[in-house]
Amino acid sequence: MVLDVVVLAAGKGTRMYSDKPKVLHAIGGRPMLAHVVDTAGALPGARLHIVVGAGAGAVKACFSNHSGINWVSQEQQLGTGHAVAQALPAIAGEDGTVLVLYGDVPLIRPQSLEALLAAGGADTVALLTLVTDTPHGLGRILRNDRGQVTAIVEEKDASEEQKQIREINSGIIALPSSRLHDWLSRIGNDNRQGEYYLTDVIALAVADGCQIATTSTGESPEVQGVNDKKQLAALERYYQMRKAEELLNAGVTLADPARLDIRGDVHCGKDVSLDVNVILEGAVSIGDNSCIGPNVVIRNSRIGDNVIVLANCHIEGAIIGNGCTVGPFARIREGTVLEASAKIGNFVETKKAVIGKASKVNHLSYIGDAEIGDDVNIGAGTITCNYDGANKHVTVIGKGSFIGSNSVLVAPVTIEEHGFVAAGSAINTNVPKGSLAVARSKQRNISGWQRPHKDKVKTKTES
């Protein structure tokens, strides 16, 4: 079966009060339209057509790396029927199905679409509907005495009796492509909006003797469209709870499922625990028996087994080996690799640094562009001066070395194995193996020193 998926994404989104096109507002850290594109891509053999209008350039730019999209322009927004009609030149009138989705309905699931497509056919239109106690603002499904669908009426055109109907149209519809060209050419705009409604196709299909099949979803957020920031926030919470439930079902311990944000693809091993306000972005994997503390952000990183990440850490683009401890208040930047059992303490920042097995950077240090061997101890306040104003340079510290507190290592520089740097030193030449480096000015003690004091301020009486 030939399947053409038409995604309507031309709306400006006036009620979002934003210069950003509505479909680019994010759910779970990704544009709403990206969720729809992924869902459509999961359908076998789908050919994807996206109808854009307001902010078309920004929308296309956001998907510049996505091949296989046929971009369709809708210069004037004259209704859903008009929008689908713009895609018709790229859709042959052959036997197949046209599935209509919406760029601002991000949480539709592939299984719901698969059921909808299975209900359709060459002489059948399939609708995805929802029975709800809050149908306000949505199109109602009209049925005859035998329960057959006869039409869809938009609320603005509905009678008071029709407004009492609780079965609503989700807008998601599967149509036989061999008939769609004819139906779209016959719909009019004689309604209060003066628009060409795709829903008017239903009455035409019934008149032509086609069957109207319906499938239903029991979860209204799945077919909820986003028109304002309130609806966006509501869907974000629903999405996050759904992702949290997936982790819980996989055995992850969550301190509070309502205080976890997942904004990417997350894979957790056994006996993983996540404390409150953890944010996981991009591709994140967390190994067995690892514990992530509160207020931690992990982005595009791999966390090994038996790792402890303490509160308020930020980890991005890093590999954390088995048995490591990080934090609290550590920033682990892109390119950092912690070998097994390494320790990064409080208020430490690392960038593009490989830190060897069982090595420690315990306090208040910056380690950037560095290669650190095994069993190295780096004291508080140590800085690798990796940038000369134009280029970055590497600091190499051999295994078993000790770097005293408040040391400055001016790269490029090498501390060979078992080197020792005295506290307060500024090192700008290599330190040989097993040597002690002391690079600080000689201390002077001045006897009889008088502390400076403030001049006495005269009062008005004294003057």
N, C-alpha and C positions, 0 to 999 in steps of 0.2 A: 504493500500500500504506500502510495506517495503521500507524505505528510508535510504540509506547509504550515508553519507556525507564524502567525502575525501578532506582533507585540505592539500595542498602542502606547506610545510614549511621547506624544506631541504636546501634552498639556503644559501650561505655564506654571500652574500651582499658585495662583494669586494669594490664597489663604495661608500659604507657607511664610509669606512676608520675607522673601529671600530672593537674592539675585541668582541663586543656584537653581538650575532646572529641577523640578520636583523629583523626577526619577533618580536623581543623583544624591538625594538625601539618604543617609545611611541607616541600615538596620544591621546590628551585629558587626559594625565596623566596615560594612561594604555597601555600595549603592544599592538601592532597592532594585533597580533594573538588573544588576549583576545576579541577584538571587533568581530573578525570572529567567535570565539567559541560561544560568546553570540548570535550572529545572527543565527548560525546553531542550537543552542539550542532552539531557538524560533520556529523552524519548528516541527510540531507534529510528534512524533515517530522517530525522527532522531537518527541514530546510527553514532557516530563520530569516524573517523579514521584520525589521524594526521601523515603525513609523515615527518620525521625529518632526518637530515643529519649533516651538520656543526653545531657545538654547541648543539648537541642533549641533552647533560646532563643539560645544563643551561636552555634549553627550557622546559624540563620535570620538572625540579625543580621549575620553575616559576608557573607550574600548578599542583603542588603536592597535593593541596587540592581539585582539581577538579576530581570528580569520573566520570566514564563512558567514558573515552577516551581510545581508542585502539591506542597505539603508534606503528608506523610502521617505520622501519629503511630503509633508502636508502643510502647504503654505498658509491656508486658512483653516481654522478649526471649526468645521461645520457639522460636527457630530461623529459618532462612532461608525455609522454606516459609510460616511464620506471618507473617514480615515482608512477603513479596510479597503475601500474602492481604490485608493491610491496604490495599494500593493498588487492589485489585480494584474497589471501588465507583466509582472514577474511570475504569476501563477497561471499555469496552463489549465484549460478547461477539461483536463483529462480526469479519469476516475481517480479519486483520491480524497483527502480530507483537508480542510482548512481549520486549524485550531486558533481561536482568538484569545489572547492573553493580554494582560495590562501591566505596564511597567511600574504602576504604583500599587499593585497587589502582590507583594513580594513573597508571601509565605505559602503560596499554593504548593502542594506536594506532588511529586511525580506519580505516586500511586493513585491519587485522586484523578489526575489527568488520564492515566492509563485506563481507569474504570470508565471515564467519560468517553474516551475514544472507542472502547469496546462496545459501548451502547450505540454508537453512531453507525452509519452505513451509507450506501449509494442513494437510498431513498429515505434516509432518516437524519434528522437534526437532533443533536444531543445537547442538553442544557445541564449545567451544574447549578443546583438550587440549594437554598438553605431555609429551613423553617426557624423563625426567630420571633421572640416576643417584642423585639424592637425593630420593626421594619421601616421606620420613618426614613424618608428620603430615598428609598430604593424602589426599583421596579417590581411590580407584583405579577405573579404567575396566574394567568386566568385559565381555568379548566371548565369543561362542560359537565353535564350530569354524570357522565361515565368516567370522569376523572382524567379525560384526555386534555392535554394542553392545547389551547386554541389561540392564545396571544399573550403578549407581555405588555403591560401598560406602565408607563413611567408615572411616578407619583404626581408630578405636576399636571398630568393629564387624566389622573384617576378620579373616579367618582368617590363620594364618601363611603359607599358600600365597598368599593374595590380597595379602599385604603385600609379596611379591616382585615384583609387577607394577610396571613402571616408567612406564606411561602414567597420568598423573594428571589429575584434573578441575580446571580453572582456576576453576570456579564461574560463569564467564561463559557464558550460555546464551540461545538464541533459541527462543521457544515460540509456537505458534499461539494467538492470543488466544481463538479460538472454542472451544478445548478446555481452556484453562488453568483456567477457573472450575471445571469438573467435576473435573479432576485434583487441584486444591488441596483440594477438599472431601473427597477420598477418602484423602489421606495421613494416616498416624497418627504416634504418637510412641513406638512400642514399640522403643526403642533405649537404649543405655547413657546417653545424654545426656538422654533424656526430651524431645527436641525434635522439631519438625516440620521435616524436612529437605526442601528443594526438590529435592534429588537423587533422592528417592523417586519423583518424577514420571516419571523415565526408565522404571522398571519398569512403571508404569501405562500409559505411552505404548506400550511394546512389547506389552503385553497387549491394547491396543486396536487393534493392527495398524498403528501409526504407524512410520515410518522414523526412525532415529536417525543423523543425519549428523554427522561430526566434521571440524573444520578444526584445524590445529595451528600453533603458533608455535615457532620455533626459539630464541627468546630468553626465558629464564625470568624475567628482571627485568620483562618486559612484563606478566606475570600474577602477579608476586610481591605478596602482601599484606603489610601492615605490622602487626605485633603488638607490637613493642618498639623501643627506640631503636637497637639494633644493626641491625635490618632497615631502619629509617628511614635510618640513615647509609649503609648499603650501597646503597640505591636512590638516595640523593643523589649518590653517587659515579658510579653508572651514568648517571644523568641528566646530570651535568656532562660526563662523557666523550662522551656522545651530542651535546650542544650544542657541545662543542669540535670534534668531528669535522665538524659542519656548517660551522663557521667555517673549518676547514682545507680542506674541500672547496670553499669559496668563495674560497680563495686568501689567507686571513689567516695571517700568521706568528705562531705561538705559541711563546714561549720554552720553556714546559713545559705541555702540555695538562692535566696532572694538577693544576696549580696555577693554575687559572682558575675563577672562579665566575660563572655567568650566572643572573640572577634576574629575567628579564624578556624583552623583545623587543629583540634587538640586530641592527643592520644596519651592515655595514662596507663601505667602498669598496675600491678596489684598493690593493695594497701597504701595507696596514695591519699594524702589528706591535704585539703585546701582550706585555709582560714578565710575570714571575712574580707571583702573588698579586694579580692585577687582579680587581676585583669590579664587575660591570656589572648595575645594577638598574633595573627599570622600562623605559621606552622610551628607548633609547640609540641614536644614530646616530654613526658615526665616518667622516669623509671620507677621500678618497684620500691616500695617502702620509703618514698621520698615525702618530705613534709614542707609545704609552702606556707609561710607565715602571713599575717595580715598585711593588707595594703601593698602587696607586691605586684609589680608589672613585669610580665615575661613576654617578650616579642621575638618571634623567629629564632627560637633557641632550643637546644637539646639538653635536658637535665637527666643525669644518670640515676643509678640506683642508690638508695640510702643517702640521699642528699638532703641537707637541711638549709632552707633559705629563710632567714629570720626577717622580722618585720621591716617594711618600708624600703625594700630593695627594688632596683630597676635593672632588669637584665635584657639585653638586646643583641641579637646576632652572635650568641655565645654558645660554647659547648662546656658544660659543667660535668666533670667526671664523677665516677662513683665515689661515694663517701665524702664528698666535699661539704664544707660549711661556708655559707655566704651571709654577711650582714651582722647586725642590722644596719640599715641606712647605707648600703653599698650600691655603687653604680657600676655595672659590668657592661662595657660597651662592645660594639661590633668588633669581631675578630679575636675576642678573648677566648682562650682555651685553658681550662683548669684541669690539670691531670688529677688522677685519683688522690683523694684525701688532702687536697690542697685546702687552705683556709684563707678566706678574705673577710676581714673584720669590718668594724664600723667606720663609716665615712671614708671608705677607700674607693677610688675610681681607677678602673683599668680600661685600656683601649689597645686593641691589636697586640695583646700580650699573651705569650705562652708561659704558664706558671707550672713548674714541675711538681712531681709527686711529693706530697707531704710538706710542700713549701707553704710559708705563712706570710701574709701581708696583713697585719693585725689592726692597724689604726691609722687613720688620717693621712693616707698616702695617695700619690698619683703614680701609676705605673703604666706608661704608654710606649708602644713600639719596643717591646722588650722580650728577650728570651731568657727565661729564668729556669735554672736546672732544679734537680730534686733536692729536698731537705735544705732549702734556703730560708733564712729568717730575715725579714725586712722590717726594720724598726719604724716606730711612729714618725710621721712627718717626712718620710723619704719621698723624693721627687726625681723622676727621670726627665731630664730636660731634653726632649726629643725634637724640638722645633727650633730652627735657627732664624726664623723669619721668612725663609724661602723653601726649605726642604726638611723632611723628617729623617731622623737618624735613629739607629738601633742601639739599645743598651743590652749587653750580654752579661749575665751573672752565672757563674759556674756552680755546680752542685756543692752543697755543704757550706756555702758562703754565708757570712753574717754582715748585714748592713745596719750600722748603728742609727739611732734615732736622729731625725732632723738632718739627714744627709742629702746632698744634691749630686746626682750623677749626670754629668754633662756629656750627652751622646755626640758622636759615636765613641763608646768606651766599653771596655771589657774588664770584668772582675773575674779572674780565673778561679778554678776550683779551690774551695776552702779559703778563699780570700776573706779578709776582715777589714771593714771600713769603720773607723772610729766615729762615734757620734759627732754631729756638727760639722762633718767634713764636706768640702766641695771637690769632687773628684772629676778631673778632666783628662787624665791619662790612665792607661791600662794598669791594673794591679796584678802582679805576677801570682802564680799559684802559691797558696799558703802564706802570703804576705799580709802584713798590717799596713793599711794606708791611713795616714793622719794628714788632713789638709785643712788646717784652721789656724787663725792667727794666735800668737802667743798671748796668754792672759797677763794682764798687769793689775796689780793691787795698789791703790793709792791710799796711803794712810792719812788720817786726819781729814778725811773728805767731809765737806759740809754740804748738806742737801740744799738745793735752791729753795727759796721761800717767797711767798707772795708779799708784795709791799702792803703795808697797812693802809687801809683806806680811811682818810680823815672824815670825821663826822662834822656836821654843821656847827655843833657846839665847840669842837676843837679848833675849827677855823675862825 
